[in-house]
Amino acid sequence: FNTAGDGFMLEFGSSLGAVEAAFELAERCEPKVRVGVHLGDVVVQPNGDLLGHGVNVAARLMAQAQPGSALVSADVRRTIRGPLAERLVSRGPLKLDKMAETIEAFALGAVSIAPVPAQTQSGGEPVLAVLPFDNLSSDAELQFFSDGVSEEILQALARSSGLRVIGRTSAFQFRGARKGEAARLLKATHILDGAVRKAGTRVRVSAQLTETAGGAALWSEKYDESLVDALAVQDDIAAKVATALSAVLAQAPKDRKIDPHAYELYLKALVERASASDDGYRRAEVLLEEIVALAPNFAEAWACLGAMRIMLLPLDRDSAGTPRYNAALAATKRALALDPNCASAYRNLSNLKPAFGEYADRIALARRSAELAPNDAVTVMGAAGALICVGRCKESSAEVFRGAALDPMNPLGATGVVRRLEALGRDAEAHAYVDEAIKTQSPSLWTMSAKFILFFNAGRYAEAANYLETSPLGGDAEFGPALRVLLALPTLAQEQRLAFFQSVLEPVPSDRPLTLTNCMLAVRFGCADLAFGYLFSALDTGRPIEPWRGRTHYFARSSTLIFVFNLVDGAAFRADRRFPTFCARVGLVDYWRESGHWPDCADEVPYDFKAECETAAREVAKA
């Protein structure tokens, strides 16, 4: 570089490096400086000085910049890509001093946040969206690193009270140019955004908290730390944001230093976990095993390892006592030993409960998890699911709606709301809600299938068929054929239905599990004797019982009963007088009698539900 009076000139080998340095100098130098950036050929003088037209353009751009800001020429803007480039805002054509030409210049805009109308914001409670921090590292593949830092800050804030934090699935849909839409679409009162740059064993993090109503920056800070202190940086950002929003943040574990390689592997594991697939869970498990070997006191990694092992357990049988179950339990207990307030570890313990039994313990553990992470959508929905599995659906409704509001762009949450509204008899609201979700969220077979089922359950079969064939649902290799079979059922004669359900429910091949939702469907279409016969036979013989056909990557074995009570589809199943016997055999009647919390269906079925349950419980006790 060279100097001239109170100015200085810097040369860079890359446009991106020059732009990053320009904005960092403009933001951090005191007193405030002006910076201009241009690209062009130069002549190197014997003393190392640089001359040429490009130097003159950069100097004149600098002269037109405001103190504490930088101007970048269009030639430079065209050569860079990525989040930083997307944040460059045109300042229009500029006439440069003592030059005939006019050039377009760009400045770095803070994330442009459209003001959120007051009526769309939460009634007094701040609603925070933590957007994915921009990756300013030279390697674009390090996006996982900046995403991971953002997610960890989000998870720390999810443990706060007096604040609503939008979930990852929703917030992370807003990147680059879309960040300006986040406040409006997520109905957020505040936005936390920033940037991450990793260089070797050091990490630079900048973060800014903005109030969306007026665009005012409430807090901002920059960190330049060793990766060893990365967790401490995340905790500090979360604590300062919570303070700025008058929220109460749960105490983070002490001694948060971490092996840098372990930290980087952990952020990669979070990406694999988010894939929600068996392969992704297996890759995450391998990474997490390496992480806890490097950082044996890293509680979050132990809890995440336990969760991955749980999600890989079979859905058609309880696994207690097996090596994989024991490994999941051991990882979870290790997390709690390191951090007694680890919300995800309590969620793991809840998910490790059996499908049929220990209901009170499961509910207590799920509730403890939600108390510790009141803003984590997955945890809140897990607590709601534990209640639904014992028939306390109306009681769960508030948590279902709150969980979906915490992650408003998540199709799973939207589907949960639709099913709850349908079960409450609010079909018009359910249709309006799912239509809005399909319009605003990323395309999802979950929300589209929820729309189809609304038509189907209401007996609007022609509309269901039309929707199936005119939406992407019909072209899906798994959903399309299955839903066409469902549409055919109302048209079949009773003998044909019996033959169909016989083929679906019989144990051929001999190790085929019995699917609980197929039993419910058989009852609905007049084949109750067949369905309950197979169901009781499976309980007698130990034939595996799975909740639904096919593997899902969002539910654990402990959620097997969730569709029995949560769906309109199961109304006929619950209305059959053999249903209390099923409930007695899977331990539900014991739970209801001991807790005093009887299911909603006790007041809905056409018989004395409690009396039938008492009779069934006595018969089961005699057997």
GUKE-210665 format. One line per 10 residues: for each residue x, y, z of C-alpha. Coordinates in nm, 3 decimals. Layout:
<gumars>
X,Y,Z ~ ...
</gumars>
This chain:
<gumars>
0.000,0.000,0.000 ~ 0.096,0.366,-0.021 ~ -0.008,0.689,0.149 ~ -0.086,1.037,0.026 ~ -0.154,1.301,0.290 ~ -0.426,1.164,0.518 ~ -0.522,0.896,0.262 ~ -0.386,0.555,0.181 ~ -0.413,0.313,-0.109 ~ -0.443,-0.067,-0.081
-0.402,-0.329,-0.355 ~ -0.575,-0.669,-0.340 ~ -0.546,-0.987,-0.541 ~ -0.926,-1.038,-0.545 ~ -1.229,-0.813,-0.573 ~ -1.404,-0.990,-0.287 ~ -1.110,-0.937,-0.054 ~ -1.099,-0.568,-0.145 ~ -1.472,-0.519,-0.083 ~ -1.464,-0.705,0.250
-1.170,-0.493,0.366 ~ -1.333,-0.172,0.244 ~ -1.649,-0.217,0.443 ~ -1.464,-0.337,0.750 ~ -1.240,-0.029,0.742 ~ -1.539,0.198,0.691 ~ -1.723,0.045,0.985 ~ -1.438,0.007,1.232 ~ -1.192,0.292,1.180 ~ -1.200,0.588,1.417
-1.215,0.865,1.316 ~ -1.453,0.760,1.038 ~ -1.298,0.710,0.695 ~ -1.429,0.709,0.338 ~ -1.339,0.422,0.102 ~ -1.359,0.379,-0.274 ~ -1.309,0.047,-0.460 ~ -1.247,-0.001,-0.832 ~ -1.096,-0.265,-1.061 ~ -0.843,-0.193,-1.335
-0.492,-0.216,-1.472 ~ -0.219,-0.021,-1.293 ~ 0.144,0.073,-1.352 ~ 0.385,-0.015,-1.074 ~ 0.646,0.257,-1.010 ~ 1.002,0.175,-0.893 ~ 0.908,0.288,-0.542 ~ 0.609,0.051,-0.540 ~ 0.353,0.324,-0.597 ~ 0.060,0.247,-0.829
-0.060,0.473,-1.109 ~ -0.337,0.445,-1.362 ~ -0.698,0.523,-1.447 ~ -0.826,0.260,-1.202 ~ -0.650,0.432,-0.914 ~ -0.805,0.766,-1.011 ~ -1.157,0.617,-1.025 ~ -1.116,0.460,-0.680 ~ -0.992,0.792,-0.538 ~ -1.290,0.982,-0.678
-1.537,0.721,-0.552 ~ -1.377,0.764,-0.210 ~ -1.431,1.140,-0.231 ~ -1.806,1.091,-0.289 ~ -1.853,0.838,-0.008 ~ -1.991,0.948,0.325 ~ -1.770,0.920,0.636 ~ -1.794,0.564,0.768 ~ -1.902,0.420,0.433 ~ -1.759,0.281,0.108
-1.855,0.305,-0.259 ~ -1.785,0.019,-0.502 ~ -1.784,0.052,-0.880 ~ -2.011,-0.157,-1.102 ~ -1.701,-0.324,-1.250 ~ -1.616,-0.462,-0.904 ~ -1.978,-0.557,-0.829 ~ -1.992,-0.773,-1.145 ~ -1.692,-0.983,-1.034 ~ -1.815,-1.094,-0.691
-2.082,-1.342,-0.586 ~ -2.246,-1.451,-0.265 ~ -2.417,-1.284,0.032 ~ -2.194,-0.977,0.034 ~ -2.266,-0.909,-0.333 ~ -2.639,-0.942,-0.269 ~ -2.620,-0.673,-0.004 ~ -2.463,-0.417,-0.240 ~ -2.725,-0.153,-0.319 ~ -2.700,0.067,-0.628
-2.652,0.438,-0.564 ~ -2.718,0.512,-0.930 ~ -2.485,0.679,-1.182 ~ -2.224,0.912,-1.035 ~ -2.039,1.191,-1.217 ~ -1.680,1.167,-1.099 ~ -1.483,1.481,-1.033 ~ -1.256,1.592,-1.322 ~ -1.368,1.294,-1.536 ~ -1.592,1.289,-1.839
-1.739,0.947,-1.764 ~ -2.031,0.858,-1.538 ~ -2.024,0.522,-1.357 ~ -2.270,0.328,-1.146 ~ -2.168,0.290,-0.781 ~ -2.283,0.053,-0.509 ~ -2.287,0.083,-0.129 ~ -2.334,-0.179,0.138 ~ -2.688,-0.158,0.266 ~ -2.784,-0.300,0.601
-3.042,-0.570,0.549 ~ -3.337,-0.377,0.414 ~ -3.627,-0.448,0.645 ~ -3.972,-0.353,0.534 ~ -4.160,-0.197,0.827 ~ -4.409,-0.435,0.987 ~ -4.755,-0.289,1.043 ~ -4.831,-0.270,1.413 ~ -5.143,-0.485,1.385 ~ -4.941,-0.783,1.257
-4.699,-0.779,1.548 ~ -4.734,-0.973,1.873 ~ -4.938,-0.806,2.145 ~ -4.656,-0.665,2.357 ~ -4.430,-0.972,2.340 ~ -4.124,-0.927,2.115 ~ -4.109,-1.167,1.821 ~ -3.749,-1.230,1.712 ~ -3.632,-1.385,1.385 ~ -3.268,-1.496,1.378
-3.175,-1.499,1.010 ~ -2.894,-1.716,0.869 ~ -2.575,-1.514,0.902 ~ -2.395,-1.438,0.576 ~ -2.089,-1.645,0.496 ~ -1.806,-1.400,0.423 ~ -1.539,-1.670,0.414 ~ -1.354,-1.711,0.085 ~ -1.484,-2.070,0.060 ~ -1.852,-2.081,-0.034
-1.871,-2.435,0.106 ~ -1.830,-2.288,0.455 ~ -2.197,-2.183,0.445 ~ -2.258,-2.467,0.691 ~ -2.033,-2.283,0.937 ~ -2.222,-1.951,0.929 ~ -2.556,-2.138,0.934 ~ -2.441,-2.336,1.236 ~ -2.334,-2.027,1.428 ~ -2.673,-1.868,1.356
-2.860,-2.182,1.462 ~ -2.671,-2.210,1.788 ~ -2.753,-1.846,1.872 ~ -3.117,-1.917,1.785 ~ -3.121,-2.222,2.013 ~ -2.970,-2.023,2.300 ~ -3.240,-1.758,2.260 ~ -3.508,-2.028,2.244 ~ -3.435,-2.092,2.612 ~ -3.541,-1.738,2.702
-3.871,-1.626,2.853 ~ -4.059,-1.306,2.771 ~ -3.965,-1.345,2.405 ~ -4.094,-1.541,2.107 ~ -3.825,-1.679,1.876 ~ -3.911,-1.791,1.522 ~ -3.791,-2.145,1.446 ~ -3.505,-2.240,1.219 ~ -3.715,-2.393,0.940 ~ -3.894,-2.062,0.890
-3.616,-1.811,0.957 ~ -3.356,-1.987,0.744 ~ -3.570,-1.959,0.432 ~ -3.471,-1.592,0.414 ~ -3.126,-1.547,0.261 ~ -2.963,-1.279,0.050 ~ -3.218,-1.055,-0.121 ~ -3.507,-1.232,0.056 ~ -3.395,-1.111,0.398 ~ -3.586,-0.789,0.341
-3.913,-0.988,0.338 ~ -3.850,-1.174,0.662 ~ -4.002,-0.925,0.905 ~ -4.328,-0.899,0.713 ~ -4.379,-1.267,0.635 ~ -4.271,-1.390,0.978 ~ -4.454,-1.104,1.157 ~ -4.136,-1.037,1.353 ~ -4.091,-0.726,1.567 ~ -3.712,-0.770,1.568
-3.450,-0.917,1.335 ~ -3.109,-1.050,1.435 ~ -2.875,-1.074,1.138 ~ -2.503,-1.081,1.089 ~ -2.207,-1.227,0.909 ~ -1.941,-1.488,0.984 ~ -1.591,-1.516,0.844 ~ -1.370,-1.812,0.931 ~ -0.999,-1.794,0.867 ~ -0.790,-2.082,0.996
-0.851,-2.119,1.367 ~ -1.010,-1.776,1.407 ~ -1.365,-1.665,1.352 ~ -1.504,-1.315,1.299 ~ -1.871,-1.264,1.381 ~ -2.070,-0.944,1.339 ~ -2.427,-0.924,1.463 ~ -2.695,-0.656,1.457 ~ -3.035,-0.643,1.623 ~ -3.292,-0.429,1.440
-3.639,-0.315,1.538 ~ -3.858,-0.376,1.235 ~ -4.122,-0.109,1.295 ~ -3.880,0.177,1.232 ~ -3.563,0.004,1.117 ~ -3.365,0.128,1.417 ~ -3.053,-0.069,1.514 ~ -3.087,-0.154,1.884 ~ -2.754,-0.328,1.926 ~ -2.457,-0.438,1.720
-2.116,-0.584,1.793 ~ -1.820,-0.746,1.622 ~ -1.614,-1.035,1.755 ~ -1.273,-1.157,1.644 ~ -1.194,-1.468,1.847 ~ -1.023,-1.802,1.840 ~ -1.249,-2.093,1.749 ~ -1.181,-2.220,2.100 ~ -1.408,-1.938,2.225 ~ -1.678,-1.974,1.956
-1.938,-2.106,2.202 ~ -1.871,-1.815,2.436 ~ -1.926,-1.572,2.146 ~ -2.262,-1.734,2.068 ~ -2.366,-1.714,2.433 ~ -2.261,-1.349,2.454 ~ -2.462,-1.252,2.146 ~ -2.768,-1.435,2.279 ~ -2.734,-1.272,2.622 ~ -2.701,-0.920,2.481
-2.996,-0.965,2.246 ~ -3.207,-1.094,2.536 ~ -3.105,-0.794,2.746 ~ -3.192,-0.553,2.465 ~ -3.538,-0.711,2.441 ~ -3.591,-0.729,2.819 ~ -3.610,-1.108,2.803 ~ -3.474,-1.353,3.059 ~ -3.216,-1.591,2.916 ~ -3.151,-1.929,3.077
-2.805,-1.967,3.229 ~ -2.558,-2.123,2.987 ~ -2.320,-2.393,3.113 ~ -1.984,-2.265,3.238 ~ -1.646,-2.339,3.080 ~ -1.761,-2.309,2.719 ~ -1.423,-2.348,2.550 ~ -1.418,-2.615,2.283 ~ -1.174,-2.791,2.055 ~ -1.188,-2.595,1.724
-1.208,-2.909,1.509 ~ -1.488,-3.047,1.727 ~ -1.680,-2.722,1.690 ~ -1.652,-2.726,1.312 ~ -1.763,-3.091,1.300 ~ -2.060,-3.004,1.523 ~ -2.180,-2.739,1.279 ~ -2.156,-2.998,0.999 ~ -2.358,-3.241,1.212 ~ -2.635,-2.980,1.248
-2.664,-2.965,0.868 ~ -2.696,-3.345,0.849 ~ -2.958,-3.343,1.126 ~ -3.162,-3.084,0.938 ~ -3.181,-3.316,0.635 ~ -3.440,-3.525,0.825 ~ -3.340,-3.852,0.656 ~ -3.200,-4.182,0.777 ~ -2.881,-4.124,0.580 ~ -2.846,-3.774,0.724
-2.903,-3.901,1.077 ~ -2.639,-4.171,1.027 ~ -2.385,-3.919,0.898 ~ -2.464,-3.690,1.190 ~ -2.420,-3.979,1.434 ~ -2.073,-4.055,1.297 ~ -1.971,-3.689,1.324 ~ -2.111,-3.656,1.674 ~ -1.926,-3.964,1.797 ~ -1.605,-3.801,1.678
-1.706,-3.471,1.838 ~ -1.771,-3.610,2.187 ~ -1.439,-3.795,2.170 ~ -1.265,-3.463,2.104 ~ -1.485,-3.257,2.340 ~ -1.620,-3.493,2.609 ~ -1.777,-3.205,2.808 ~ -1.984,-3.070,2.517 ~ -2.340,-3.125,2.649 ~ -2.525,-3.017,2.333
-2.325,-3.264,2.124 ~ -2.410,-3.550,2.360 ~ -2.780,-3.457,2.348 ~ -2.774,-3.434,1.969 ~ -2.599,-3.772,1.950 ~ -2.873,-3.922,2.167 ~ -3.140,-3.770,1.943 ~ -2.985,-3.911,1.624 ~ -2.967,-4.256,1.778 ~ -3.333,-4.232,1.884
-3.446,-4.131,1.535 ~ -3.271,-4.438,1.392 ~ -3.451,-4.680,1.626 ~ -3.727,-4.891,1.464 ~ -4.081,-4.755,1.467 ~ -4.256,-5.094,1.479 ~ -4.119,-5.221,1.812 ~ -3.990,-5.091,2.142 ~ -3.612,-5.111,2.166 ~ -3.551,-5.090,2.543
-3.255,-5.308,2.638 ~ -3.107,-5.326,2.289 ~ -2.753,-5.194,2.230 ~ -2.872,-4.902,2.018 ~ -3.136,-4.801,2.271 ~ -2.880,-4.821,2.552 ~ -2.637,-4.608,2.349 ~ -2.905,-4.340,2.294 ~ -2.992,-4.341,2.664 ~ -2.626,-4.322,2.769
-2.559,-4.020,2.543 ~ -2.868,-3.845,2.679 ~ -2.773,-3.910,3.042 ~ -2.424,-3.779,2.973 ~ -2.574,-3.456,2.837 ~ -2.784,-3.410,3.152 ~ -2.488,-3.483,3.377 ~ -2.300,-3.201,3.204 ~ -2.598,-2.965,3.183 ~ -2.897,-3.044,3.409
-3.101,-2.783,3.217 ~ -3.045,-2.933,2.871 ~ -3.393,-2.915,2.715 ~ -3.315,-3.145,2.422 ~ -3.194,-3.416,2.663 ~ -3.531,-3.416,2.839 ~ -3.699,-3.436,2.499 ~ -3.481,-3.740,2.425 ~ -3.591,-3.909,2.748 ~ -3.953,-3.846,2.655
-3.897,-3.994,2.308 ~ -3.730,-4.303,2.456 ~ -4.050,-4.404,2.633 ~ -4.238,-4.707,2.493 ~ -4.530,-4.679,2.253 ~ -4.770,-4.840,2.498 ~ -4.706,-4.735,2.858 ~ -4.528,-4.490,3.091 ~ -4.753,-4.212,2.962 ~ -4.736,-3.992,3.272
-4.355,-4.001,3.272 ~ -4.344,-3.915,2.905 ~ -4.573,-3.615,2.953 ~ -4.371,-3.491,3.252 ~ -4.043,-3.514,3.061 ~ -4.186,-3.342,2.753 ~ -4.324,-3.062,2.969 ~ -3.990,-3.018,3.146 ~ -3.824,-2.986,2.806 ~ -4.077,-2.719,2.702
-4.025,-2.530,3.029 ~ -3.651,-2.515,2.963 ~ -3.690,-2.414,2.595 ~ -4.023,-2.229,2.576 ~ -3.940,-2.085,2.234 ~ -3.824,-2.401,2.062 ~ -4.100,-2.509,1.822 ~ -3.992,-2.876,1.815 ~ -3.996,-2.895,2.194 ~ -4.334,-2.721,2.226
-4.489,-2.950,1.963 ~ -4.334,-3.250,2.140 ~ -4.511,-3.155,2.462 ~ -4.837,-3.122,2.267 ~ -4.781,-3.463,2.106 ~ -4.737,-3.631,2.444 ~ -5.083,-3.505,2.546 ~ -5.242,-3.608,2.215 ~ -5.113,-3.965,2.257 ~ -5.332,-4.004,2.567
-5.636,-3.837,2.410 ~ -5.598,-3.493,2.571 ~ -5.628,-3.325,2.232 ~ -5.825,-3.013,2.325 ~ -5.578,-2.944,2.603 ~ -5.296,-2.975,2.352 ~ -5.449,-2.731,2.104 ~ -5.293,-2.419,2.256 ~ -4.946,-2.578,2.237 ~ -5.003,-2.697,1.878
-5.101,-2.346,1.772 ~ -4.813,-2.188,1.967 ~ -4.559,-2.432,1.823 ~ -4.676,-2.355,1.469 ~ -4.659,-1.980,1.539 ~ -4.298,-2.021,1.654 ~ -4.208,-2.175,1.316 ~ -4.471,-2.032,1.077 ~ -4.305,-2.151,0.756 ~ -4.267,-2.511,0.875
-4.507,-2.743,0.686 ~ -4.516,-2.995,0.972 ~ -4.640,-2.731,1.214 ~ -4.894,-2.608,0.960 ~ -5.021,-2.963,0.909 ~ -5.062,-3.003,1.286 ~ -5.274,-2.689,1.302 ~ -5.491,-2.804,1.011 ~ -5.560,-3.140,1.177 ~ -5.644,-2.971,1.508
-5.882,-2.725,1.342 ~ -6.049,-3.011,1.155 ~ -6.086,-3.213,1.476 ~ -6.243,-2.911,1.645 ~ -6.502,-2.889,1.366 ~ -6.356,-2.569,1.221 ~ -6.325,-2.689,0.863 ~ -6.351,-2.348,0.697 ~ -6.063,-2.219,0.909 ~ -5.864,-2.534,0.834
-5.903,-2.480,0.457 ~ -5.810,-2.113,0.484 ~ -5.507,-2.195,0.698 ~ -5.371,-2.467,0.470 ~ -5.433,-2.256,0.158 ~ -5.225,-1.975,0.310 ~ -4.951,-2.221,0.410 ~ -4.935,-2.367,0.058 ~ -4.914,-2.015,-0.087 ~ -4.643,-1.879,0.145
-4.431,-2.180,0.237 ~ -4.188,-2.376,0.027 ~ -4.373,-2.651,-0.166 ~ -4.443,-2.941,0.069 ~ -4.623,-3.272,0.031 ~ -4.722,-3.243,0.398 ~ -4.942,-2.937,0.350 ~ -5.074,-3.057,0.014 ~ -5.175,-3.393,0.162 ~ -5.346,-3.207,0.450
-5.554,-3.020,0.191 ~ -5.644,-3.347,0.017 ~ -5.746,-3.510,0.347 ~ -5.972,-3.216,0.435 ~ -6.168,-3.281,0.116 ~ -6.164,-3.658,0.164 ~ -6.279,-3.658,0.527 ~ -6.567,-3.426,0.440 ~ -6.685,-3.673,0.173 ~ -6.595,-3.426,-0.102
-6.436,-3.702,-0.309 ~ -6.459,-3.532,-0.648 ~ -6.279,-3.225,-0.513 ~ -6.020,-3.448,-0.348 ~ -5.959,-3.629,-0.678 ~ -5.932,-3.304,-0.871 ~ -5.687,-3.160,-0.619 ~ -5.477,-3.477,-0.630 ~ -5.443,-3.470,-1.007 ~ -5.384,-3.095,-1.040
-5.124,-3.058,-0.766 ~ -4.769,-3.198,-0.735 ~ -4.915,-3.448,-0.489 ~ -5.046,-3.667,-0.770 ~ -4.705,-3.693,-0.934 ~ -4.521,-3.805,-0.622 ~ -4.409,-4.168,-0.639 ~ -4.516,-4.243,-0.281 ~ -4.810,-4.011,-0.207 ~ -4.981,-4.031,-0.547
-5.051,-4.408,-0.561 ~ -5.141,-4.427,-0.190 ~ -5.397,-4.146,-0.214 ~ -5.550,-4.293,-0.531 ~ -5.607,-4.618,-0.340 ~ -5.774,-4.414,-0.066 ~ -6.002,-4.248,-0.321 ~ -6.106,-4.588,-0.455 ~ -6.227,-4.717,-0.116 ~ -6.565,-4.536,-0.109
-6.649,-4.684,-0.453 ~ -6.585,-5.048,-0.359 ~ -6.852,-5.300,-0.263 ~ -6.828,-5.435,0.091 ~ -6.687,-5.770,-0.026 ~ -6.415,-5.586,-0.217 ~ -6.328,-5.374,0.087 ~ -6.299,-5.685,0.304 ~ -6.069,-5.847,0.050 ~ -5.860,-5.533,0.025
-5.815,-5.487,0.401 ~ -5.753,-5.860,0.444 ~ -5.460,-5.827,0.206 ~ -5.335,-5.512,0.382 ~ -5.364,-5.636,0.741 ~ -5.267,-6.003,0.724 ~ -4.909,-6.090,0.829 ~ -4.777,-6.184,0.486 ~ -4.484,-6.196,0.474 ~ -4.476,-6.332,0.828
-4.263,-6.050,0.965 ~ -4.476,-5.767,0.822 ~ -4.583,-5.525,1.097 ~ -4.947,-5.439,1.153 ~ -5.010,-5.075,1.062 ~ -5.230,-4.900,1.319 ~ -5.361,-4.635,1.079 ~ -5.467,-4.911,0.836 ~ -5.670,-5.069,1.117 ~ -5.839,-4.733,1.177
-5.914,-4.700,0.806 ~ -6.060,-5.050,0.793 ~ -6.299,-4.967,1.079 ~ -6.402,-4.647,0.902 ~ -6.495,-4.842,0.588 ~ -6.700,-5.110,0.757 ~ -6.438,-5.376,0.832 ~ -6.421,-5.335,1.210 ~ -6.432,-5.708,1.294 ~ -6.134,-5.769,1.069
-5.937,-5.472,1.205 ~ -5.988,-5.541,1.575 ~ -5.928,-5.912,1.518 ~ -5.585,-5.844,1.371 ~ -5.511,-5.579,1.632 ~ -5.586,-5.800,1.932 ~ -5.402,-6.090,1.768 ~ -5.092,-5.871,1.729 ~ -5.107,-5.774,2.096 ~ -5.142,-6.144,2.188
-4.861,-6.274,1.969 ~ -4.616,-5.985,1.982 ~ -4.650,-5.908,1.613 ~ -4.487,-5.565,1.559 ~ -4.730,-5.273,1.543 ~ -4.621,-4.964,1.353 ~ -4.804,-4.630,1.371 ~ -4.822,-4.579,0.994 ~ -4.689,-4.737,0.679 ~ -4.347,-4.621,0.568
-4.066,-4.448,0.748 ~ -4.107,-4.092,0.871 ~ -3.813,-3.892,0.996 ~ -3.986,-3.659,1.239 ~ -4.149,-3.896,1.491 ~ -4.016,-4.140,1.747 ~ -4.171,-4.475,1.844 ~ -4.329,-4.313,2.151 ~ -4.565,-4.117,1.918 ~ -4.739,-4.434,1.791
-5.080,-4.340,1.935 ~ -5.084,-3.981,1.813 ~ -5.310,-4.051,1.512 ~ -5.553,-4.261,1.714 ~ -5.680,-3.952,1.894 ~ -5.576,-3.658,1.678 ~ -5.750,-3.743,1.353 ~ -6.106,-3.718,1.232 ~ -6.011,-4.036,1.042 ~ -6.011,-4.224,1.375
-6.363,-4.125,1.487 ~ -6.515,-4.460,1.382 ~ -6.230,-4.647,1.551 ~ -6.292,-4.464,1.879 ~ -6.669,-4.507,1.847 ~ -6.643,-4.889,1.832 ~ -6.718,-5.055,2.169 ~ -6.400,-5.262,2.133 ~ -6.189,-4.948,2.151 ~ -6.188,-4.942,2.536
-6.048,-5.297,2.533 ~ -5.766,-5.184,2.305 ~ -5.701,-4.890,2.541 ~ -5.693,-5.120,2.843 ~ -5.448,-5.354,2.674 ~ -5.202,-5.075,2.589 ~ -5.213,-4.926,2.939 ~ -5.415,-4.615,2.858 ~ -5.702,-4.698,3.094 ~ -5.459,-4.733,3.385
-5.315,-4.393,3.303 ~ -5.661,-4.230,3.283 ~ -5.778,-4.384,3.611 ~ -5.461,-4.289,3.799 ~ -5.426,-3.936,3.658 ~ -5.794,-3.844,3.642 ~ -5.733,-3.700,3.295 ~ -5.981,-3.883,3.074 ~ -5.960,-3.839,2.697 ~ -6.178,-3.601,2.498
-6.346,-3.895,2.326 ~ -6.505,-3.997,2.660 ~ -6.768,-3.730,2.589 ~ -6.793,-3.798,2.215 ~ -6.851,-4.173,2.167 ~ -7.203,-4.324,2.162 ~ -7.154,-4.533,2.477 ~ -7.049,-4.491,2.841 ~ -6.678,-4.471,2.775 ~ -6.558,-4.471,3.135
-6.779,-4.766,3.231 ~ -6.661,-4.966,2.930 ~ -6.300,-4.884,3.016 ~ -6.346,-5.002,3.375 ~ -6.497,-5.328,3.251 ~ -6.219,-5.376,2.996 ~ -5.951,-5.307,3.259 ~ -6.096,-5.576,3.488 ~ -6.104,-5.826,3.202 ~ -5.743,-5.750,3.108
-5.636,-5.788,3.471 ~ -5.795,-6.135,3.485 ~ -5.624,-6.255,3.167
</gumars>
